[in-house]
Amino acid sequence: MDPALVKLIIELISGAVGGNLAGAASKDLNLGTLWNSVAGIVGGGLGGQILGALLGGGGEAAASLDIGSIIQQVAGGGLGGAILLAIVGFIKNKLANSA
C-alpha cells in the first residue's frame, strides 16, 4: 500500500478521534458523535496536511513510514480534528444564540 495513502488514513482516523474527544471534553461544542466525527475527519485531513507541509513531510520523507512520521500524522490529525470541531461548534452556538 502507498505510504502517502496510509498517512492520509492515519490523519483521518486521528481527526475523527480528536473531534470526538473535543466534543466529549466540551459539552458546549459537542455536535453529537456523527458530526463530531465528520468535523474531525475533515479537520484531521487538513491539519495533517498543514503540519506535514510545515515540518517538511514532502518528498522522500513521504515515502517512509517511520515512527516519527506516524506520530506526526496522529498529532496533526488529532489536533486538526479537535480545532475544526471547536470552530464549528462555536459557530453553531453563536448562530443558535442569535436566533
C-alpha positions as CSV (number, residue, x, y, z in Angstrom):
1,M,0.0,0.0,0.0
2,D,1.2,3.5,-0.8
3,P,2.7,5.2,2.2
4,A,1.1,8.5,1.4
5,L,-2.3,6.8,1.4
6,V,-1.6,5.2,4.8
7,K,-0.6,8.5,6.2
8,L,-3.8,10.1,5.0
9,I,-5.8,7.3,6.6
10,I,-4.0,7.8,9.9
11,E,-4.7,11.5,9.7
12,L,-8.4,10.9,9.0
13,I,-8.8,8.4,11.8
14,S,-6.9,10.6,14.2
15,G,-9.1,13.5,13.2
16,A,-12.2,11.6,14.0
17,V,-10.9,10.6,17.4
18,G,-9.7,14.1,18.1
19,G,-13.1,15.6,17.1
20,N,-14.9,13.1,19.4
21,L,-12.6,13.8,22.3
22,A,-13.0,17.5,21.9
23,G,-16.8,17.1,21.8
24,A,-16.7,14.9,24.9
25,A,-14.5,17.4,26.7
26,S,-16.7,20.4,26.0
27,K,-20.4,19.9,26.0
28,D,-20.9,23.4,24.6
29,L,-19.1,22.4,21.4
30,N,-20.5,18.8,21.1
31,L,-22.3,18.2,17.9
32,G,-23.1,14.6,18.5
33,T,-21.0,11.6,17.6
34,L,-21.7,11.6,13.9
35,W,-21.0,15.3,13.4
36,N,-18.1,15.3,15.8
37,S,-16.6,12.6,13.6
38,V,-17.3,14.4,10.3
39,A,-15.8,17.6,11.5
40,G,-12.9,15.7,13.0
41,I,-12.2,13.8,9.7
42,V,-12.2,17.0,7.7
43,G,-10.1,18.8,10.3
44,G,-7.8,15.8,10.6
45,G,-7.1,15.7,6.9
46,L,-6.5,19.4,6.7
47,G,-4.4,19.6,10.0
48,G,-2.3,16.6,9.0
49,Q,-1.5,18.1,5.6
50,I,-0.7,21.5,7.0
51,L,1.5,20.1,9.7
52,G,3.3,17.9,7.2
53,A,3.9,20.9,5.0
54,L,5.2,22.9,7.9
55,L,7.5,20.2,9.1
56,G,8.7,19.1,5.7
57,G,6.7,16.0,5.2
58,G,7.0,16.0,1.4
59,G,9.5,14.4,-1.0
60,E,11.4,11.4,0.3
61,A,10.0,11.8,3.8
62,A,6.5,11.0,2.4
63,A,7.8,7.7,1.1
64,S,8.7,6.3,4.6
65,L,6.5,5.2,7.5
66,D,8.8,5.5,10.4
67,I,7.6,6.1,13.9
68,G,8.3,9.8,13.8
69,S,6.2,10.4,10.7
70,I,3.3,8.3,12.2
71,I,3.4,10.3,15.4
72,Q,3.4,13.5,13.2
73,Q,0.3,12.3,11.4
74,V,-1.5,11.3,14.6
75,A,-0.7,14.6,16.2
76,G,-1.6,16.7,13.1
77,G,-4.8,14.8,12.5
78,G,-6.0,14.7,16.1
79,L,-5.3,18.4,16.7
80,G,-6.8,19.4,13.4
81,G,-9.9,17.5,14.1
82,A,-10.3,19.0,17.6
83,I,-9.6,22.5,16.3
84,L,-12.1,22.3,13.5
85,L,-14.7,20.8,15.8
86,A,-14.2,23.7,18.2
87,I,-14.6,26.2,15.4
88,V,-17.8,24.6,14.0
89,G,-19.2,24.1,17.5
90,F,-18.5,27.8,18.4
91,I,-20.2,29.0,15.2
92,K,-23.2,26.7,15.7
93,N,-23.7,28.0,19.2
94,K,-23.4,31.7,18.2
95,L,-25.9,31.1,15.4
96,A,-28.3,29.3,17.8
97,N,-28.0,32.1,20.4
98,S,-28.6,34.9,17.9
99,A,-31.9,33.4,16.7
